[in-house]
């Protein structure tokens, strides 16, 4: 299984937003790890759902927002960290497989 890194998810996410957000294309906004995708207007609720589906299908992770703070997952790095948190297995903790 290929390891998914935060940097890879950040790159995937930023690339998707640049291609799919009309505001980023029109305004030429810079998107980085600290960009709040909702507050900046780059994504609306439908765009955010599309982004989650994209991350799950291309990043190999499951994004569970059920217990996440919206201020955490609306920012690029927070959303990526949330995806990685839910992607980790018990083996990731100490390198040994767990049963």
QUIDA-V697916 format. One record per residue. N is the residue number from 1. D_FIRST is the distance of its C-alpha to the first C-alpha in whole Angstrom. Layout:
n={N;N}
d_first={D_FIRST;D_FIRST}
//
This chain:
n={1;2;3;4;5;6;7;8;9;10;11;12;13;14;15;16;17;18;19;20;21;22;23;24;25;26;27;28;29;30;31;32;33;34;35;36;37;38;39;40;41;42;43;44;45;46;47;48;49;50;51;52;53;54;55;56;57;58;59;60;61;62;63;64;65;66;67;68;69;70;71;72;73;74;75;76;77;78;79;80;81;82;83;84;85;86;87;88;89;90;91;92;93;94;95;96;97;98;99}
d_first={0;4;6;9;12;16;17;15;16;19;20;18;21;24;23;24;26;28;28;29;31;35;36;34;35;39;39;37;35;33;30;28;26;29;30;31;30;32;35;35;36;33;31;33;32;31;29;27;26;25;23;21;20;19;17;15;15;14;12;10;12;15;18;21;24;26;27;26;29;30;31;27;26;28;27;24;23;24;22;19;19;20;16;14;17;16;12;12;12;15;12;12;16;17;14;15;14;16;18}
//
